[in-house]
């Protein structure tokens, strides 16, 4: 049984690990993977058709804990303990819930002190007791009437007419004063762990198509020898097609991984597949997982020739490998009766809305199958790749965009190049 410390408006954890509000999804998953012998039976819950309409949930079924992540920014929003019999809980080092201590109304009063009067929800038959950043729900099934307040109540729980022995059914840790209005906080400094994160990514374009990326980056650094002096820093960097490998390293820093393309399985779709001679050296990617960006370099010139932006939707084959890239892409929309105008495609745009903006049918897509080995099938199904304005949009079956591949102006043709499809 897990023995965890409750920190209102902040975290739930122990000396080895901590689930912190504002923590990115990938870090929470990394904790679960590292401690898989202790924390078992984890479920990932999400809406397959409408992934933005419901929170993304990690359900620790063995321990009675749910981690609720905001569907948009994918940071931890609420920590819910829904079965207090499966876990030990303490506050300021003193247990208020364990096998020997029942989490009664008197115990909560003793451990956490006075609070505002509670709120009774007749539909749920739950009595909610709220502290800042912390709420307890008491089950009222056995009560014959709803709680009543004395007209002149004093501070403390003793003024509330609550039967003795009522125990906590659920506990919530969140940010702010209201569980209903809470939002995922900004990522705390303790979660940066020396990484750089992208707050947003703007696609730059010239007259023909994309020319590069402008990234607004976040990092947390420490002052000289003083850990308490740590603070978040914000800065902008730009990378362009044709930049050298050294340019990118000096602009964005070292990648998390370098991936060399071993073969091009989409070569058969190119205009002249029989004329393509196998290369003696391979193009390579710089994978920036916390930015949600891949950068492809030409093997001969070592210049940037492709960017890949990842949206990290659940239900995609690459889910949780990359952090979500919050991108904005300008699309040139040509109208018959007027000059062309520019619309913006974002991480949350649906493909149908983009097709409506274009005002003309897009060519038939290339179907992209992914699997880890020839004998495995992709449990999430295929995706569809559409090409326009020197970009390839990889679209999931729920109509959301899984990734966008941008390629540079040095290509001989601006048509869809299936050899540039996401690998």
Beta strands, then each sheet from edge to edge (+ up, - down):
strand 1: 2-7
strand 2: 11-13
strand 3: 18-20
strand 4: 42-45
strand 5: 56-60
strand 6: 65-69
strand 7: 76-81
strand 8: 87-91
strand 9: 94-97
strand 10: 119-121
strand 11: 126-131
strand 12: 134-139
strand 13: 168-173
strand 14: 197-205
strand 15: 210-223
strand 16: 226-240
strand 17: 257-260
strand 18: 284-288
strand 19: 293-297
strand 20: 304-310
strand 21: 327-333
strand 22: 341-346
strand 23: 366-368
strand 24: 383-388
strand 25: 391-395
strand 26: 401-407
sheet 1: 3+ 2- 1+ 8+ 9-
sheet 2: 4+ 5- 6+ 7- 13+ 12- 11+ 10-
sheet 3: 16+ 15- 14+ 21+ 22-
sheet 4: 17+ 18- 19+ 20- 26+ 25- 24+ 23-
end
